[in-house]
Amino acid sequence: MHKTDLKSLSFNEVVEEVKKLNRKPFHAAQIFSWISKGVLSFYDMTNLSLEFRKELDEKYTIGFVSFFKKVISKDNFTVKYLFSLQDDKKIESVLMKYHHGYTVCVSTQVGCKMGCVFCATGKSGFGRDLTPSEMLSQIQTIATDNKIRISNVVLMGMGEPLDNYYNTLKFLKIITCEKGLNIGNRHITVSTCGITDKIYDLAKKKLSLTLSVSLHAPNNHLRDKLLKVNKCFPLEDLLKACRVYSKTCKRRITFVYVMIKDINDDDDCARELAKKLSSIFCHVNLIPLNSIKKEVYVKSSIERIESFSRVLMKKGIGVTIRRTLGDDINASCGQLKA
């Protein structure tokens, strides 16, 4: 018999399941609270009757990921986790320690379909989408292992969140629920390589999330070579969707731009990029390319990155050169592979 995974349900959906069992609404709040705390067995829900716990165990399940291995960066600010799923597939997640709190980089898929040429995840192929409970379990397991509360979540791990759109939305609804982890939308960043139709839909929902868009090129000719998704969602269409998102949600877009030596890092590229972004409320995050094995691309020199940054700033575009964390343990952007 197929059992419904209660951890993949929103609070209101848990209420509906409890109604089917002819139980009181307050029981749903108790169950949701236990699940949000990371309990994996209904029998550990000690404020429910034993009879009710047996019934829940017979009809439902609680999804989880198994802690497999972790590696700590020499900077001591980054920890990479390897998790095993119930079908033995593997995913990676990253804990990052900042002065303002703890951030978890969550994976949304096993592998990735997008095939960006400089990304280890894309080169590993695609396995399957993750369920909301598998996304939530990454946060819970890391929080329990470190005895901390996670304050920020970035969907920047393995996979393309907007390609697993339904499950990603459900996960966001679960972690922002006041009766659960209660992580505010403004503390959540959703990364995408540019699935335009989903950006429009996300704008309609007005969730106040930070949208991080992987751009990496100032024109279609260059972006076609680096990101296969650009052939389906060209740069002009993507930037139009970003303008709509920013105006509708009143949120600043973050454009991520990986700096690749002699490919996309000269001042002409910077000037072209500044012109394309001039009408969007945005910020550009420049990232030195993180190396992966057997890759022909090389990261730009710091001098070239700083020059690129100056050109953007002179054109009125806000810029940050991202500090690299965890590259010694292959935990930086584009390095997750499981």
CORGI-V756328 format. One record per run of one state. SS is the DSSP state (@ for helix, = for strand, . for the rest). FROM is the first residue (numbers start at 1). TO is the last residue. If there is no record, write none. Layout:
# CORGI-V756328
ss->(SS/SS)
from->(FROM/FROM)
to->(TO/TO)
This chain:
# CORGI-V756328
ss->(./=/@/./@/./@/./@/./@/=/./=/./=/./=/./=/./=/./@/./=/./@/./=/./@/./@/=/./@/./=/./@/./@/./@/./=/./@/./=/./=/./@/./=/./@/.)
from->(1/4/6/9/11/21/25/37/42/45/50/60/62/66/73/78/85/90/99/101/106/109/112/120/124/126/130/132/147/152/156/161/177/185/188/193/196/206/210/215/220/227/228/232/235/250/253/261/267/278/282/289/299/300/302/315/318/322/327/330)
to->(3/5/8/10/20/24/36/41/44/49/59/61/65/72/77/84/89/98/100/105/108/111/119/123/125/129/131/146/151/155/160/176/184/187/192/195/205/209/214/219/226/227/231/234/249/252/260/266/277/281/288/298/299/301/314/317/321/326/329/338)
